[in-house]
């Protein structure tokens, strides 16, 4: 009985303790908002069931668990009740399966609506034990399938413009990893041998977690980076500064030619 009461109490106070999704999540991404809505719908259904079951359990323990030694009475049961508790869960599961199709399609299928973003990834993210290697095209150029001499590179530091859908090309250099942006509700396995397009949209400037959500070896715990979401002009300036730091040795061209 005590365990049931504690379980219900933990469920009730969980939202105020921040035990669900990481914050501020809900306001960061249109897709994230849809995923949150789906999560809370399922949570409400399972929560009502969870609390109902434990209330019934506590009542039964209180009513019949007096410990006075009475013998239990066994009955065959109720066919009607068995049919009801089979049909109702099946109907709920069918409803959830149909309801979530739009969210799934938006993430996996309808992302093709933005052909421009899909055709021009902002970066290639390659997972390897135990870091994220990121390749950007030079400012004014588009990302090619194979590395170019003027590509720009960083480690664990992904930048993206805000306010519009963007695409990254995801690869793995060794084992199975998982590209996970928890605040944006974006998660995609990085599979060796495949180049997988992953789209997301962040509407708020800031720095957000980039972690690996797949156990990938002894150093899995430290495979983390960050997504820096910034306005488009700042993103272009970041690429220009990165280009300068990688290719500008500080020697004027005229002097270098002497």
Helices and strands as residue ranges (DSSP letters): H 2-13, G 15-17, G 25-27, H 30-64, H 79-99, H 101-108, G 110-113, H 115-119, E 123-128, E 131-136, E 152-155, E 157-161, E 166-172, E 177-181, G 182-184, E 186-190, E 196-200, E 206-212, G 220-222, E 224-230, H 232-247, H 253-257
